[in-house]
Amino acid sequence: MEQKENTPQIEQQAATAGTETPVEQPSDKVPSLEDMLKEAERKAQEHYDAWMYAKAESENIRRRAAEDVSKAQKFAVERFSSEMLAVKDSLEAGMAVQTDNIESFKSGMELTLKQLSGVFEKFNIKEINPMGEKLDPHKHQAIGMLDSDQPANTVVNVMQKGYSLNDRILRPALVMVAKGKE
């Protein structure tokens, strides 16, 4: 009999067991839309900050490079200029000498010319003296033609020497060329 009395109790417990709220098991929590939005905004701000830093850094690099180019252009001839000052000093000293002897004056001028040639050599400035060469319009500027026994377009007279700097023409040589035999 006791079993019969316990049976309704067991049935009742079984019936109420299904209606109780189940105990939550630990599982992956799905983030809310608000949390996802905050995370996306945080990442967007990080990316924006990194982009602004990179932009500012590139602007600084560009500005520094422009300043360096400006300084390089401004002071590019500084070494050359300082070397030329010595030549100018020699010329002025030669002009200040009071002498009637033309030979001493000429020897002073030759020393100054030698000093100038040394400066030109130091800075790779080369003289173009094309006497007897074929006319090269990249290095020579013909200003006239002369009757000559030389082949046509051969330089027969150099009116003014030309100069090149590191194989780039600073000034072409002014020349007269042969007409050639007719």
N, CA and C atoms as an extended XYZ file, in Angstrom:
546
Properties=species:S:1:pos:R:3:atomname:S:1:resname:S:1:resid:I:1 pbc="F F F"
N         0.784       -1.160        0.000 N   MET     1
C         0.000        0.000        0.000 CA  MET     1
C         0.846        1.252        0.000 C   MET     1
N         1.855        1.134        0.647 N   GLU     2
C         2.725        2.272        0.674 CA  GLU     2
C         3.185        2.622       -0.720 C   GLU     2
N         3.314        1.652       -1.507 N   GLN     3
C         3.765        1.921       -2.855 CA  GLN     3
C         2.732        2.723       -3.600 C   GLN     3
N         1.482        2.484       -3.394 N   LYS     4
C         0.438        3.208       -4.087 CA  LYS     4
C         0.438        4.657       -3.645 C   LYS     4
N         0.688        4.874       -2.378 N   GLU     5
C         0.684        6.238       -1.908 CA  GLU     5
C         1.888        6.994       -2.452 C   GLU     5
N         2.989        6.351       -2.605 N   ASN     6
C         4.188        7.006       -3.116 CA  ASN     6
C         4.089        7.239       -4.610 C   ASN     6
N         3.326        6.500       -5.275 N   THR     7
C         3.239        6.597       -6.724 CA  THR     7
C         2.697        7.952       -7.140 C   THR     7
N         1.615        8.474       -6.530 N   PRO     8
C         1.167        9.798       -6.955 CA  PRO     8
C         2.210       10.857       -6.679 C   PRO     8
N         2.989       10.704       -5.632 N   GLN     9
C         4.017       11.686       -5.325 CA  GLN     9
C         5.108       11.650       -6.375 C   GLN     9
N         5.499       10.498       -6.793 N   ILE    10
C         6.524       10.344       -7.821 CA  ILE    10
C         6.007       10.901       -9.135 C   ILE    10
N         4.755       10.640       -9.420 N   GLU    11
C         4.174       11.166      -10.663 CA  GLU    11
C         4.135       12.687      -10.626 C   GLU    11
N         3.796       13.224       -9.457 N   GLN    12
C         3.730       14.675       -9.324 CA  GLN    12
C         5.125       15.287       -9.470 C   GLN    12
N         6.128       14.662       -8.882 N   GLN    13
C         7.486       15.167       -9.008 CA  GLN    13
C         7.948       15.107      -10.456 C   GLN    13
N         7.584       14.060      -11.136 N   ALA    14
C         7.960       13.912      -12.534 CA  ALA    14
C         7.276       14.967      -13.370 C   ALA    14
N         6.027       15.274      -13.034 N   ALA    15
C         5.283       16.270      -13.794 CA  ALA    15
C         5.849       17.657      -13.552 C   ALA    15
N         6.239       17.988      -12.334 N   THR    16
C         6.774       19.308      -12.043 CA  THR    16
C         8.232       19.424      -12.470 C   THR    16
N         8.906       18.325      -12.603 N   ALA    17
C        10.317       18.388      -13.005 CA  ALA    17
C        10.459       18.974      -14.395 C   ALA    17
N         9.575       18.741      -15.291 N   GLY    18
C         9.644       19.253      -16.649 CA  GLY    18
C         9.341       20.730      -16.730 C   GLY    18
N         8.605       21.288      -15.743 N   THR    19
C         8.226       22.689      -15.810 CA  THR    19
C         9.204       23.599      -15.090 C   THR    19
N        10.110       23.057      -14.335 N   GLU    20
C        11.079       23.895      -13.653 CA  GLU    20
C        12.048       24.476      -14.674 C   GLU    20
N        12.598       25.652      -14.342 N   THR    21
C        13.557       26.266      -15.254 CA  THR    21
C        14.845       25.468      -15.174 C   THR    21
N        15.378       25.130      -16.302 N   PRO    22
C        16.602       24.324      -16.311 CA  PRO    22
C        17.795       25.170      -15.846 C   PRO    22
N        18.740       24.547      -15.248 N   VAL    23
C        19.946       25.229      -14.803 CA  VAL    23
C        20.781       25.506      -16.058 C   VAL    23
N        21.252       26.773      -16.190 N   GLU    24
C        21.989       27.137      -17.409 CA  GLU    24
C        23.350       26.490      -17.389 C   GLU    24
N        23.675       25.868      -18.502 N   GLN    25
C        24.981       25.258      -18.682 CA  GLN    25
C        25.913       26.320      -19.261 C   GLN    25
N        27.200       26.359      -18.906 N   PRO    26
C        28.117       27.335      -19.520 CA  PRO    26
C        28.232       27.037      -21.014 C   PRO    26
N        27.977       28.050      -21.834 N   SER    27
C        28.055       27.887      -23.290 CA  SER    27
C        28.592       29.185      -23.876 C   SER    27
N        28.863       29.203      -25.170 N   ASP    28
C        29.361       30.408      -25.832 CA  ASP    28
C        28.296       31.468      -25.784 C   ASP    28
N        28.700       32.627      -25.217 N   LYS    29
C        27.756       33.727      -25.104 CA  LYS    29
C        27.801       34.501      -26.414 C   LYS    29
N        26.713       34.717      -27.026 N   VAL    30
C        26.619       35.473      -28.273 CA  VAL    30
C        26.616       36.946      -27.893 C   VAL    30
N        27.581       37.745      -28.451 N   PRO    31
C        27.623       39.151      -28.080 CA  PRO    31
C        26.398       39.886      -28.627 C   PRO    31
N        26.026       40.877      -27.902 N   SER    32
C        24.868       41.649      -28.330 CA  SER    32
C        25.299       42.585      -29.458 C   SER    32
N        24.340       43.108      -30.153 N   LEU    33
C        24.623       44.040      -31.243 CA  LEU    33
C        25.326       45.279      -30.722 C   LEU    33
N        24.984       45.705      -29.540 N   GLU    34
C        25.604       46.890      -28.944 CA  GLU    34
C        27.095       46.639      -28.688 C   GLU    34
N        27.423       45.442      -28.177 N   ASP    35
C        28.827       45.101      -27.936 CA  ASP    35
C        29.600       45.017      -29.250 C   ASP    35
N        28.981       44.434      -30.257 N   MET    36
C        29.629       44.316      -31.563 CA  MET    36
C        29.876       45.704      -32.158 C   MET    36
N        28.945       46.614      -31.996 N   LEU    37
C        29.096       47.976      -32.511 CA  LEU    37
C        30.235       48.693      -31.783 C   LEU    37
N        30.288       48.564      -30.464 N   LYS    38
C        31.362       49.202      -29.698 CA  LYS    38
C        32.727       48.661      -30.131 C   LYS    38
N        32.827       47.359      -30.336 N   GLU    39
C        34.090       46.747      -30.771 CA  GLU    39
C        34.482       47.245      -32.161 C   GLU    39
N        33.535       47.339      -33.069 N   ALA    40
C        33.814       47.835      -34.423 CA  ALA    40
C        34.243       49.303      -34.378 C   ALA    40
N        33.598       50.105      -33.537 N   GLU    41
C        33.983       51.520      -33.405 CA  GLU    41
C        35.389       51.647      -32.821 C   GLU    41
N        35.720       50.798      -31.866 N   ARG    42
C        37.056       50.821      -31.270 CA  ARG    42
C        38.114       50.480      -32.324 C   ARG    42
N        37.864       49.447      -33.109 N   LYS    43
C        38.806       49.061      -34.162 CA  LYS    43
C        38.909       50.149      -35.230 C   LYS    43
N        37.797       50.754      -35.587 N   ALA    44
C        37.810       51.830      -36.573 CA  ALA    44
C        38.636       53.005      -36.064 C   ALA    44
N        38.505       53.331      -34.796 N   GLN    45
C        39.279       54.430      -34.217 CA  GLN    45
C        40.773       54.102      -34.224 C   GLN    45
N        41.117       52.837      -33.908 N   GLU    46
C        42.519       52.413      -33.946 CA  GLU    46
C        43.090       52.572      -35.352 C   GLU    46
N        42.314       52.138      -36.353 N   HIS    47
C        42.763       52.247      -37.750 CA  HIS    47
C        42.881       53.711      -38.169 C   HIS    47
N        41.962       54.518      -37.749 N   TYR    48
C        41.995       55.940      -38.085 CA  TYR    48
C        43.221       56.602      -37.454 C   TYR    48
N        43.485       56.268      -36.178 N   ASP    49
C        44.651       56.829      -35.504 CA  ASP    49
C        45.948       56.405      -36.196 C   ASP    49
N        46.035       55.138      -36.579 N   ALA    50
C        47.231       54.645      -37.281 CA  ALA    50
C        47.388       55.341      -38.628 C   ALA    50
N        46.300       55.551      -39.337 N   TRP    51
C        46.337       56.241      -40.631 CA  TRP    51
C        46.783       57.692      -40.452 C   TRP    51
N        46.251       58.370      -39.438 N   MET    52
C        46.641       59.762      -39.198 CA  MET    52
C        48.124       59.848      -38.828 C   MET    52
N        48.618       58.903      -38.052 N   TYR    53
C        50.038       58.882      -37.696 CA  TYR    53
C        50.900       58.695      -38.941 C   TYR    53
N        50.510       57.738      -39.798 N   ALA    54
C        51.264       57.478      -41.030 CA  ALA    54
C        51.221       58.694      -41.956 C   ALA    54
N        50.081       59.338      -42.028 N   LYS    55
C        49.947       60.534      -42.878 CA  LYS    55
C        50.846       61.650      -42.351 C   LYS    55
N        50.841       61.880      -41.059 N   ALA    56
C        51.688       62.919      -40.466 CA  ALA    56
C        53.167       62.586      -40.674 C   ALA    56
N        53.518       61.328      -40.519 N   GLU    57
C        54.905       60.913      -40.706 CA  GLU    57
C        55.348       61.119      -42.148 C   GLU    57
N        54.496       60.785      -43.104 N   SER    58
C        54.862       60.985      -44.513 CA  SER    58
C        54.971       62.474      -44.848 C   SER    58
N        54.131       63.294      -44.256 N   GLU    59
C        54.233       64.749      -44.458 CA  GLU    59
C        55.550       65.277      -43.897 C   GLU    59
N        55.944       64.783      -42.733 N   ASN    60
C        57.217       65.197      -42.137 CA  ASN    60
C        58.395       64.781      -43.012 C   ASN    60
N        58.348       63.573      -43.535 N   ILE    61
C        59.410       63.094      -44.420 CA  ILE    61
C        59.470       63.941      -45.678 C   ILE    61
N        58.309       64.247      -46.264 N   ARG    62
C        58.261       65.069      -47.476 CA  ARG    62
C        58.826       66.456      -47.201 C   ARG    62
N        58.450       67.040      -46.083 N   ARG    63
C        58.923       68.378      -45.726 CA  ARG    63
C        60.434       68.381      -45.493 C   ARG    63
N        60.937       67.362      -44.769 N   ARG    64
C        62.381       67.281      -44.537 CA  ARG    64
C        63.144       67.088      -45.836 C   ARG    64
N        62.611       66.275      -46.730 N   ALA    65
C        63.270       66.052      -48.014 CA  ALA    65
C        63.294       67.344      -48.836 C   ALA    65
N        62.206       68.093      -48.818 N   ALA    66
C        62.170       69.364      -49.546 CA  ALA    66
C        63.191       70.341      -48.963 C   ALA    66
N        63.321       70.372      -47.650 N   GLU    67
C        64.325       71.236      -47.009 CA  GLU    67
C        65.739       70.808      -47.391 C   GLU    67
N        65.975       69.480      -47.425 N   ASP    68
C        67.304       68.978      -47.797 CA  ASP    68
C        67.645       69.338      -49.240 C   ASP    68
N        66.673       69.211      -50.139 N   VAL    69
C        66.901       69.575      -51.541 CA  VAL    69
C        67.189       71.065      -51.656 C   VAL    69
N        66.441       71.859      -50.931 N   SER    70
C        66.657       73.306      -50.958 CA  SER    70
C        68.058       73.656      -50.466 C   SER    70
N        68.482       73.039      -49.362 N   LYS    71
C        69.824       73.292      -48.843 CA  LYS    71
C        70.894       72.808      -49.816 C   LYS    71
N        70.664       71.661      -50.442 N   ALA    72
C        71.639       71.134      -51.399 CA  ALA    72
C        71.788       72.069      -52.589 C   ALA    72
N        70.678       72.604      -53.078 N   GLN    73
C        70.746       73.548      -54.191 CA  GLN    73
C        71.439       74.837      -53.766 C   GLN    73
N        71.133       75.296      -52.584 N   LYS    74
C        71.665       76.559      -52.108 CA  LYS    74
C        73.174       76.491      -51.869 C   LYS    74
N        73.649       75.370      -51.352 N   PHE    75
C        75.051       75.256      -50.985 CA  PHE    75
C        75.838       74.287      -51.875 C   PHE    75
N        75.311       73.958      -53.039 N   ALA    76
C        75.960       72.990      -53.925 CA  ALA    76
C        77.336       73.454      -54.385 C   ALA    76
N        77.511       74.712      -54.591 N   VAL    77
C        78.773       75.230      -55.107 CA  VAL    77
C        79.673       75.770      -54.005 C   VAL    77
N        79.377       75.474      -52.771 N   GLU    78
C        80.151       76.011      -51.650 CA  GLU    78
C        81.617       75.585      -51.724 C   GLU    78
N        81.889       74.304      -51.941 N   ARG    79
C        83.273       73.832      -52.023 CA  ARG    79
C        83.985       74.474      -53.209 C   ARG    79
N        83.310       74.498      -54.341 N   PHE    80
C        83.893       75.094      -55.544 CA  PHE    80
C        84.179       76.576      -55.312 C   PHE    80
N        83.247       77.254      -54.702 N   SER    81
C        83.413       78.685      -54.442 CA  SER    81
C        84.603       78.952      -53.539 C   SER    81
N        84.762       78.145      -52.507 N   SER    82
C        85.888       78.369      -51.598 CA  SER    82
C        87.221       78.147      -52.310 C   SER    82
N        87.279       77.200      -53.231 N   GLU    83
C        88.493       76.970      -54.016 CA  GLU    83
C        88.754       78.146      -54.968 C   GLU    83
N        87.682       78.710      -55.505 N   MET    84
C        87.836       79.832      -56.443 CA  MET    84
C        88.302       81.094      -55.724 C   MET    84
N        88.025       81.218      -54.447 N   LEU    85
C        88.483       82.385      -53.687 CA  LEU    85
C        90.007       82.486      -53.688 C   LEU    85
N        90.680       81.353      -53.618 N   ALA    86
C        92.142       81.355      -53.654 CA  ALA    86
C        92.647       81.875      -55.004 C   ALA    86
N        91.968       81.506      -56.075 N   VAL    87
C        92.348       81.987      -57.409 CA  VAL    87
C        92.132       83.497      -57.489 C   VAL    87
N        91.020       83.964      -56.982 N   LYS    88
C        90.737       85.408      -56.988 CA  LYS    88
C        91.790       86.161      -56.171 C   LYS    88
N        92.150       85.610      -55.024 N   ASP    89
C        93.184       86.241      -54.201 CA  ASP    89
C        94.500       86.361      -54.972 C   ASP    89
N        94.857       85.317      -55.713 N   SER    90
C        96.086       85.347      -56.503 CA  SER    90
C        96.019       86.407      -57.593 C   SER    90
N        94.871       86.513      -58.257 N   LEU    91
C        94.712       87.537      -59.290 CA  LEU    91
C        94.826       88.939      -58.700 C   LEU    91
N        94.192       89.154      -57.573 N   GLU    92
C        94.257       90.469      -56.929 CA  GLU    92
C        95.676       90.797      -56.473 C   GLU    92
N        96.375       89.801      -55.952 N   ALA    93
C        97.768       90.022      -55.528 CA  ALA    93
C        98.637       90.370      -56.730 C   ALA    93
N        98.401       89.701      -57.854 N   GLY    94
C        99.153       89.990      -59.074 CA  GLY    94
C        98.877       91.391      -59.594 C   GLY    94
N        97.640       91.832      -59.470 N   MET    95
C        97.284       93.174      -59.937 CA  MET    95
C        97.855       94.252      -59.015 C   MET    95
N        98.087       93.934      -57.765 N   ALA    96
C        98.587       94.915      -56.797 CA  ALA    96
C       100.094       95.125      -56.899 C   ALA    96
N       100.790       94.200      -57.532 N   VAL    97
C       102.247       94.307      -57.639 CA  VAL    97
C       102.599       95.456      -58.577 C   VAL    97
N       103.464       96.335      -58.107 N   GLN    98
C       103.925       97.466      -58.907 CA  GLN    98
C       105.279       97.090      -59.508 C   GLN    98
N       105.248       96.642      -60.744 N   THR    99
C       106.496       96.258      -61.399 CA  THR    99
C       106.453       96.663      -62.863 C   THR    99
N       107.597       96.979      -63.366 N   ASP   100
C       107.703       97.311      -64.786 CA  ASP   100
C       108.116       96.082      -65.584 C   ASP   100
N       108.446       95.016      -64.890 N   ASN   101
C       108.932       93.814      -65.545 CA  ASN   101
C       107.748       92.948      -65.973 C   ASN   101
N       107.519       92.842      -67.264 N   ILE   102
C       106.404       92.067      -67.802 CA  ILE   102
C       106.597       90.579      -67.552 C   ILE   102
N       107.847       90.131      -67.482 N   GLU   103
C       108.112       88.704      -67.268 CA  GLU   103
C       107.636       88.239      -65.889 C   GLU   103
N       107.863       89.043      -64.855 N   SER   104
C       107.401       88.649      -63.517 CA  SER   104
C       105.878       88.667      -63.467 C   SER   104
N       105.276       89.636      -64.146 N   PHE   105
C       103.814       89.687      -64.204 CA  PHE   105
C       103.274       88.450      -64.922 C   PHE   105
N       103.921       88.082      -66.043 N   LYS   106
C       103.486       86.910      -66.820 CA  LYS   106
C       103.655       85.639      -66.003 C   LYS   106
N       104.756       85.507      -65.272 N   SER   107
C       104.948       84.289      -64.475 CA  SER   107
C       103.905       84.201      -63.357 C   SER   107
N       103.521       85.334      -62.779 N   GLY   108
C       102.453       85.343      -61.771 CA  GLY   108
C       101.119       84.924      -62.361 C   GLY   108
N       100.852       85.393      -63.572 N   MET   109
C        99.598       85.004      -64.246 CA  MET   109
C        99.603       83.510      -64.579 C   MET   109
N       100.760       82.984      -64.979 N   GLU   110
C       100.870       81.550      -65.285 CA  GLU   110
C       100.627       80.717      -64.029 C   GLU   110
N       101.152       81.168      -62.901 N   LEU   111
C       100.911       80.445      -61.638 CA  LEU   111
C        99.429       80.469      -61.264 C   LEU   111
N        98.796       81.617      -61.495 N   THR   112
C        97.365       81.731      -61.197 CA  THR   112
C        96.555       80.834      -62.129 C   THR   112
N        96.926       80.796      -63.415 N   LEU   113
C        96.244       79.915      -64.367 CA  LEU   113
C        96.429       78.449      -63.967 C   LEU   113
N        97.613       78.110      -63.507 N   LYS   114
C        97.871       76.747      -63.047 CA  LYS   114
C        96.992       76.419      -61.839 C   LYS   114
N        96.857       77.386      -60.942 N   GLN   115
C        96.003       77.205      -59.761 CA  GLN   115
C        94.548       77.007      -60.190 C   GLN   115
N        94.093       77.793      -61.154 N   LEU   116
C        92.718       77.659      -61.661 CA  LEU   116
C        92.521       76.305      -62.337 C   LEU   116
N        93.496       75.881      -63.117 N   SER   117
C        93.403       74.569      -63.771 CA  SER   117
C        93.318       73.454      -62.734 C   SER   117
N        94.044       73.610      -61.624 N   GLY   118
C        93.975       72.624      -60.540 CA  GLY   118
C        92.584       72.550      -59.928 C   GLY   118
N        91.941       73.708      -59.759 N   VAL   119
C        90.570       73.737      -59.234 CA  VAL   119
C        89.632       73.042      -60.217 C   VAL   119
N        89.782       73.332      -61.510 N   PHE   120
C        88.937       72.700      -62.530 CA  PHE   120
C        89.118       71.185      -62.512 C   PHE   120
N        90.362       70.747      -62.404 N   GLU   121
C        90.625       69.311      -62.382 CA  GLU   121
C        90.000       68.665      -61.148 C   GLU   121
N        90.128       69.340      -60.022 N   LYS   122
C        89.578       68.822      -58.765 CA  LYS   122
C        88.064       68.620      -58.862 C   LYS   122
N        87.393       69.501      -59.585 N   PHE   123
C        85.935       69.418      -59.689 CA  PHE   123
C        85.467       68.820      -61.015 C   PHE   123
N        86.381       68.168      -61.718 N   ASN   124
C        86.071       67.442      -62.957 CA  ASN   124
C        85.499       68.356      -64.049 C   ASN   124
N        86.039       69.573      -64.134 N   ILE   125
C        85.682       70.480      -65.230 CA  ILE   125
C        86.770       70.319      -66.278 C   ILE   125
N        86.359       69.879      -67.467 N   LYS   126
C        87.333       69.586      -68.518 CA  LYS   126
C        87.188       70.584      -69.663 C   LYS   126
N        88.327       70.914      -70.220 N   GLU   127
C        88.395       71.849      -71.338 CA  GLU   127
C        88.069       71.111      -72.640 C   GLU   127
N        87.316       71.768      -73.509 N   ILE   128
C        87.036       71.222      -74.832 CA  ILE   128
C        87.776       72.092      -75.844 C   ILE   128
N        88.850       71.550      -76.397 N   ASN   129
C        89.632       72.250      -77.413 CA  ASN   129
C        89.695       71.314      -78.629 C   ASN   129
N        88.742       71.440      -79.550 N   PRO   130
C        88.565       70.446      -80.608 CA  PRO   130
C        89.384       70.678      -81.883 C   PRO   130
N        90.466       71.408      -81.814 N   MET   131
C        91.252       71.707      -83.006 CA  MET   131
C        91.605       70.434      -83.773 C   MET   131
N        91.237       70.388      -85.066 N   GLY   132
C        91.542       69.254      -85.926 CA  GLY   132
C        90.532       68.119      -85.830 C   GLY   132
N        89.572       68.214      -84.953 N   GLU   133
C        88.557       67.162      -84.804 CA  GLU   133
C        87.386       67.407      -85.747 C   GLU   133
N        86.590       66.394      -85.946 N   LYS   134
C        85.351       66.505      -86.703 CA  LYS   134
C        84.335       67.258      -85.844 C   LYS   134
N        83.520       68.101      -86.461 N   LEU   135
C        82.518       68.885      -85.740 CA  LEU   135
C        81.533       67.955      -85.029 C   LEU   135
N        81.349       68.174      -83.754 N   ASP   136
C        80.362       67.439      -82.952 CA  ASP   136
C        79.377       68.473      -82.420 C   ASP   136
N        78.157       68.520      -82.966 N   PRO   137
C        77.205       69.560      -82.546 CA  PRO   137
C        76.820       69.488      -81.073 C   PRO   137
N        77.127       68.380      -80.403 N   HIS   138
C        76.849       68.267      -78.970 CA  HIS   138
C        77.921       68.958      -78.136 C   HIS   138
N        79.136       69.118      -78.718 N   LYS   139
C        80.249       69.706      -77.981 CA  LYS   139
C        80.734       71.022      -78.589 C   LYS   139
N        80.411       71.258      -79.847 N   HIS   140
C        80.945       72.416      -80.564 CA  HIS   140
C        79.811       73.227      -81.173 C   HIS   140
N        80.054       74.511      -81.300 N   GLN   141
C        79.103       75.390      -81.979 CA  GLN   141
C        79.859       76.069      -83.114 C   GLN   141
N        79.502       75.703      -84.330 N   ALA   142
C        80.164       76.284      -85.502 CA  ALA   142
C        79.589       77.674      -85.742 C   ALA   142
N        80.487       78.651      -85.867 N   ILE   143
C        80.023       80.027      -86.106 CA  ILE   143
C        80.417       80.507      -87.501 C   ILE   143
N        81.100       79.669      -88.254 N   GLY   144
C        81.468       80.039      -89.620 CA  GLY   144
C        82.240       78.928      -90.297 C   GLY   144
N        82.455       79.128      -91.612 N   MET   145
C        83.193       78.147      -92.408 CA  MET   145
C        84.359       78.854      -93.082 C   MET   145
N        85.461       78.141      -93.219 N   LEU   146
C        86.657       78.668      -93.859 CA  LEU   146
C        87.088       77.724      -94.971 C   LEU   146
N        87.699       78.297      -96.018 N   ASP   147
C        88.316       77.466      -97.051 CA  ASP   147
C        89.533       76.816      -96.431 C   ASP   147
N        89.687       75.524      -96.634 N   SER   148
C        90.796       74.811      -96.027 CA  SER   148
C        91.075       73.542      -96.799 C   SER   148
N        92.260       73.011      -96.607 N   ASP   149
C        92.626       71.728      -97.212 CA  ASP   149
C        92.086       70.564      -96.383 C   ASP   149
N        91.564       70.870      -95.225 N   GLN   150
C        91.023       69.848      -94.329 CA  GLN   150
C        89.709       69.292      -94.911 C   GLN   150
N        89.332       68.079      -94.495 N   PRO   151
C        88.032       67.549      -94.927 CA  PRO   151
C        86.887       68.427      -94.408 C   PRO   151
N        85.755       68.375      -95.061 N   ALA   152
C        84.591       69.188      -94.677 CA  ALA   152
C        84.198       68.910      -93.234 C   ALA   152
N        83.761       69.967      -92.562 N   ASN   153
C        83.297       69.928      -91.173 CA  ASN   153
C        84.382       69.560      -90.159 C   ASN   153
N        85.627       69.798      -90.506 N   THR   154
C        86.726       69.627      -89.556 CA  THR   154
C        86.987       70.980      -88.904 C   THR   154
N        87.209       70.979      -87.602 N   VAL   155
C        87.478       72.218      -86.876 CA  VAL   155
C        88.862       72.726      -87.276 C   VAL   155
N        88.900       73.961      -87.824 N   VAL   156
C        90.178       74.545      -88.237 CA  VAL   156
C        90.577       75.733      -87.367 C   VAL   156
N        89.656       76.282      -86.600 N   ASN   157
C        89.974       77.406      -85.734 CA  ASN   157
C        89.046       77.358      -84.519 C   ASN   157
N        89.622       77.467      -83.322 N   VAL   158
C        88.835       77.492      -82.084 CA  VAL   158
C        88.795       78.938      -81.607 C   VAL   158
N        87.617       79.541      -81.635 N   MET   159
C        87.458       80.927      -81.223 CA  MET   159
C        87.369       81.036      -79.687 C   MET   159
N        86.725       80.051      -79.093 N   GLN   160
C        86.565       80.027      -77.639 CA  GLN   160
C        86.454       78.566      -77.210 C   GLN   160
N        87.277       78.162      -76.244 N   LYS   161
C        87.243       76.785      -75.766 CA  LYS   161
C        85.916       76.522      -75.048 C   LYS   161
N        85.492       75.282      -75.110 N   GLY   162
C        84.299       74.866      -74.385 CA  GLY   162
C        84.702       74.155      -73.103 C   GLY   162
N        83.712       73.891      -72.263 N   TYR   163
C        83.987       73.209      -70.998 CA  TYR   163
C        82.850       72.239      -70.686 C   TYR   163
N        83.240       71.133      -70.040 N   SER   164
C        82.242       70.147      -69.602 CA  SER   164
C        82.445       69.883      -68.115 C   SER   164
N        81.362       69.555      -67.460 N   LEU   165
C        81.377       69.203      -66.047 CA  LEU   165
C        80.819       67.798      -65.926 C   LEU   165
N        81.687       66.866      -65.508 N   ASN   166
C        81.272       65.456      -65.395 CA  ASN   166
C        80.620       64.978      -66.684 C   ASN   166
N        81.243       65.258      -67.801 N   ASP   167
C        80.802       64.865      -69.142 CA  ASP   167
C        79.490       65.520      -69.571 C   ASP   167
N        79.099       66.559      -68.915 N   ARG   168
C        77.929       67.335      -69.323 CA  ARG   168
C        78.440       68.701      -69.787 C   ARG   168
N        77.992       69.135      -70.935 N   ILE   169
C        78.513       70.363      -71.528 CA  ILE   169
C        78.040       71.581      -70.743 C   ILE   169
N        79.026       72.347      -70.240 N   LEU   170
C        78.720       73.629      -69.600 CA  LEU   170
C        78.622       74.724      -70.663 C   LEU   170
N        79.590       74.684      -71.585 N   ARG   171
C        79.631       75.663      -72.659 CA  ARG   171
C        80.270       74.983      -73.865 C   ARG   171
N        79.606       75.014      -75.025 N   PRO   172
C        80.219       74.405      -76.214 CA  PRO   172
C        81.373       75.276      -76.716 C   PRO   172
N        82.301       74.647      -77.402 N   ALA   173
C        83.411       75.386      -77.996 CA  ALA   173
C        82.901       76.117      -79.234 C   ALA   173
N        83.298       77.400      -79.379 N   LEU   174
C        82.949       78.171      -80.578 CA  LEU   174
C        84.047       77.936      -81.599 C   LEU   174
N        83.666       77.405      -82.755 N   VAL   175
C        84.672       76.983      -83.730 CA  VAL   175
C        84.341       77.453      -85.141 C   VAL   175
N        85.381       77.453      -85.966 N   MET   176
C        85.243       77.638      -87.412 CA  MET   176
C        85.569       76.289      -88.026 C   MET   176
N        84.784       75.887      -89.020 N   VAL   177
C        84.995       74.584      -89.644 CA  VAL   177
C        85.393       74.733      -91.109 C   VAL   177
N        86.007       73.710      -91.644 N   ALA   178
C        86.452       73.710      -93.034 CA  ALA   178
C        85.250       73.494      -93.951 C   ALA   178
N        85.265       74.246      -95.070 N   LYS   179
C        84.238       74.021      -96.086 CA  LYS   179
C        84.477       72.719      -96.800 C   LYS   179
N        85.718       72.381      -96.934 N   GLY   180
C        86.073       71.180      -97.669 CA  GLY   180
C        86.364       71.523      -99.110 C   GLY   180
N        86.943       70.597      -99.808 N   LYS   181
C        87.294       70.790     -101.213 CA  LYS   181
C        86.041       70.665     -102.067 C   LYS   181
N        85.932       71.548     -103.035 N   GLU   182
C        84.751       71.481     -103.913 CA  GLU   182
C        85.022       70.668     -105.133 C   GLU   182
